[in-house]
Amino acid sequence: MSRDSHHSEQEPDQHNDEDLASTFMRESEVIEEAEEGGRKVRRKGVYLLPNLFTTSALFSGFFSMVAAVNGDFTTASVAIFIAMVLDGLDGRVARLTNTQSDFGAEYDSLSDMLSFGVAPGLVAFIWILQDIGKTGWVVAFLYVACAALRLARFNVQIGSVDKKWFIGLPSPSAAALVAASVWTFHSFDADAFGYKLLMLFVVGAAGVLMVSNIRYYSFKDVDLKGPVPFVFLLAVVLGFVVISIEPSVMLLLLFGAYVGSGPVMALTRKLKRSSSSS
């Protein structure tokens, strides 16, 4: 066979490969409707920057589960907090760069489900809840199911509720409470039956609060761009110093106080209404 005939036989194969690649790119492309200049347009592709933060948060949540399976519960807890930071950044980056999209919102919700739903429940179960037997995995599943319900309700309520408040405990805060509890109690080698019951209560209560109608302050009305008194900056610095002394304990106290603030404010409002009506 001549070299020319061999070359002519290779050309159709290369052409077919190119067609297959272009077909795959076309059929796997994300297309969504968006408003630009007051009119709806069909937009192809996804924004890279905010989705990189979401992917990083997703990776941290998955890494947390891997660390828990390997028995490294401190790393597993820290990974959940890292996922929290990254999750807080993706939305802000999208708004600052004007790269919000429906795809990004759905991707972020799925990432939250793994990082703040499945990961904390699995970490708590592997560490201590499995010692309680069936009750342990049932409570762990309750937490995961409540996280899914919380995220689904949040997605359908966007734009219809007061931005100043969250309805129900936000899933990142619930995950932070569970992760900080695991981090703190594990570092103290807490394996007594009382700690097992305490973790059972913490995980179950965090799950129930996520699907409750209790309001939690969202901090979304805080103006981060405007000037603040110097003492505010000093307080932030002192806060970092205090947290660095014993991170697990301080984070547990911080998020424990936030989780408890919802029921306390709800009870206070109820008592005020009762006193005013009487």
C-alpha positions in Angstrom: 0.0 0.0 0.0 1.4 3.4 -0.9 1.9 6.2 1.6 -0.6 8.4 -0.1 -3.4 5.8 0.0 -2.6 5.2 3.7 -2.8 9.0 4.4 -6.2 9.2 2.6 -7.6 6.4 4.7 -6.6 8.3 7.9 -8.3 11.5 7.0 -11.9 10.2 7.3 -11.1 8.8 10.8 -9.8 12.2 11.9 -12.8 13.9 10.5 -15.1 11.5 12.3 -13.3 12.1 15.6 -13.7 15.8 15.2 -17.4 15.4 14.5 -17.8 13.2 17.5 -16.1 15.8 19.8 -18.0 18.7 18.4 -21.3 16.7 18.8 -20.5 15.9 22.4 -19.7 19.6 23.1 -22.9 20.7 21.5 -25.2 18.1 23.2 -23.6 18.6 26.7 -23.7 22.4 26.6 -25.7 24.2 29.3 -28.3 26.5 27.9 -30.5 28.7 30.1 -32.8 31.7 29.8 -31.6 34.9 31.4 -32.6 38.5 31.4 -30.3 41.0 29.9 -31.3 44.6 29.3 -34.9 43.9 30.2 -35.4 41.0 27.6 -35.0 37.3 27.9 -32.0 35.7 26.0 -30.8 32.2 25.7 -27.3 31.9 27.1 -24.8 29.1 26.5 -22.1 27.9 28.9 -21.5 28.4 32.6 -19.6 31.0 34.6 -16.2 29.7 35.7 -15.3 31.8 38.8 -18.2 31.3 41.1 -18.6 27.6 40.1 -14.9 27.1 41.0 -15.7 28.2 44.6 -18.8 25.9 44.6 -16.7 23.0 43.4 -14.1 23.6 46.1 -16.9 23.6 48.7 -18.2 20.3 47.3 -14.7 18.9 47.4 -14.3 19.9 51.0 -17.6 18.2 52.0 -16.5 15.0 50.2 -13.1 15.2 51.8 -14.7 15.5 55.2 -16.5 12.2 54.7 -13.3 10.5 53.5 -11.4 11.8 56.6 -14.2 10.5 58.8 -14.1 7.0 57.2 -10.3 7.0 57.9 -10.9 8.0 61.5 -9.5 11.5 61.3 -12.4 13.4 62.8 -10.5 16.6 63.5 -9.7 17.0 59.8 -13.3 16.0 58.9 -14.7 18.7 61.1 -12.3 21.4 59.8 -13.2 20.4 56.2 -16.8 21.2 56.9 -15.8 24.7 58.2 -13.7 25.2 55.1 -16.7 24.3 53.0 -18.7 26.9 54.9 -16.2 29.6 54.0 -16.1 28.6 50.3 -19.9 28.4 50.2 -20.2 31.9 51.5 -17.8 33.2 48.9 -19.3 31.7 45.7 -22.5 33.7 46.0 -20.7 37.0 46.8 -18.3 36.5 44.0 -21.2 35.9 41.6 -22.9 39.1 42.7 -19.7 41.2 42.6 -18.8 39.9 39.1 -22.5 39.9 37.9 -22.2 36.2 37.1 -25.3 34.9 38.8 -27.1 32.1 37.0 -29.8 29.4 37.6 -27.2 26.7 36.9 -25.0 28.2 39.6 -27.8 28.4 42.1 -28.8 24.7 41.5 -25.2 23.6 41.7 -24.7 25.5 44.9 -27.8 23.8 46.4 -26.5 20.3 45.5 -23.1 21.2 47.0 -24.8 22.4 50.2 -26.7 19.1 50.4 -23.5 17.1 50.5 -21.3 19.5 52.5 -23.9 20.5 55.1 -26.3 17.6 55.0 -24.7 14.3 54.2 -21.2 15.1 55.5 -22.1 16.2 59.1 -24.5 13.4 59.5 -22.0 10.8 58.4 -19.2 12.3 60.4 -21.3 12.3 63.6 -22.5 8.8 62.9 -19.1 7.2 62.2 -17.6 8.9 65.2 -20.1 8.2 68.0 -23.7 7.7 66.9 -23.1 4.2 65.5 -22.3 3.1 69.1 -26.0 3.7 70.0 -27.2 1.3 67.4 -30.4 1.8 65.4 -31.3 5.0 67.1 -27.9 6.5 66.1 -28.3 6.0 62.3 -32.0 7.0 62.5 -31.1 10.3 64.0 -28.3 10.8 61.5 -30.7 10.1 58.7 -33.2 12.5 60.3 -30.5 15.2 60.1 -29.7 14.5 56.4 -33.4 14.4 55.5 -34.1 17.7 57.3 -31.2 19.3 55.5 -32.6 18.2 52.2 -36.1 19.6 53.1 -34.5 22.8 54.4 -32.7 23.4 51.1 -35.7 22.6 49.0 -37.9 25.0 51.0 -35.3 27.7 50.8 -35.0 27.4 47.0 -38.8 27.8 46.5 -39.0 30.7 49.0 -36.3 32.9 47.5 -37.8 36.3 46.9 -40.9 35.7 48.9 -39.5 36.2 52.4 -37.8 39.0 54.3 -34.1 38.9 53.5 -33.3 40.0 57.1 -34.4 36.6 58.4 -34.0 32.9 57.6 -37.0 30.7 58.2 -35.5 27.8 60.0 -31.9 27.2 60.9 -29.6 27.6 57.9 -27.9 24.3 56.9 -24.4 25.7 57.1 -25.0 26.8 60.7 -26.5 23.4 61.6 -23.5 21.7 60.0 -21.1 24.0 61.9 -22.8 23.1 65.2 -22.4 19.3 64.5 -18.9 19.7 63.2 -17.8 21.8 66.2 -19.3 19.3 68.6 -17.5 16.4 67.0 -14.2 18.4 66.9 -14.5 19.5 70.5 -15.7 16.3 72.1 -13.3 14.1 70.1 -10.3 16.2 71.1 -11.3 15.6 74.7 -11.6 11.9 74.0 -15.2 12.0 75.1 -16.6 8.5 74.7 -18.8 8.2 77.8 -22.5 7.3 77.3 -23.5 10.8 78.4 -21.6 12.3 75.4 -23.3 9.9 73.1 -26.7 11.0 74.3 -25.6 14.7 74.0 -24.5 14.2 70.4 -27.8 12.4 69.7 -29.6 15.5 71.0 -27.3 17.9 69.1 -27.7 16.2 65.7 -31.5 15.6 66.1 -32.1 19.2 67.4 -30.1 20.7 64.5 -32.1 18.7 62.0 -35.5 19.7 63.5 -34.5 23.4 63.8 -33.7 23.4 60.0 -37.3 22.6 59.1 -38.9 24.6 61.8 -40.6 28.0 61.3 -38.3 29.7 63.8 -36.6 32.8 62.4 -32.9 33.3 62.5 -31.1 36.6 61.8 -29.5 36.5 58.4 -27.0 39.4 58.7 -27.8 40.3 55.1 -28.7 43.8 56.0 -25.2 44.5 57.4 -23.4 47.0 55.2 -19.9 45.7 54.7 -19.0 48.5 52.3 -19.8 51.4 54.6 -17.5 52.9 57.2 -17.7 51.5 60.8 -16.2 52.7 64.1 -12.7 51.7 64.8 -13.8 49.6 67.8 -15.6 47.3 65.4 -12.4 46.4 63.7 -10.7 45.9 67.0 -13.5 43.6 68.1 -13.0 41.5 64.9 -9.3 41.2 65.7 -10.0 40.2 69.3 -12.5 37.6 68.0 -9.9 36.0 65.8 -7.4 35.9 68.7 -9.9 34.3 71.0 -10.9 31.7 68.4 -7.3 30.8 67.7 -6.7 30.0 71.4 -9.0 27.0 71.3 -10.7 26.9 67.9 -13.0 23.9 68.5 -14.4 25.2 71.8 -14.9 28.8 70.6 -16.6 27.8 67.4 -18.9 25.5 69.3 -19.8 28.3 71.7 -20.2 30.8 68.8 -22.5 28.6 66.7 -24.2 27.2 69.7 -25.2 30.7 70.7 -26.5 31.4 67.1 -28.5 28.1 67.1 -30.0 28.9 70.5 -30.8 32.5 69.5 -33.7 31.4 67.3 -35.7 29.6 70.0 -34.9 32.3 72.6 -36.1 35.1 70.3 -39.2 33.1 69.4 -40.0 32.5 73.1 -39.4 36.2 73.9 -41.8 37.3 71.2 -44.4 34.9 72.4 -44.1 36.1 76.0 -44.4 39.7 74.8 -47.6 38.9 72.8 -49.0 37.1 75.8 -48.3 40.0 78.2 -49.7 42.6 75.8 -52.9 40.6 75.1 -53.5 40.2 78.9 
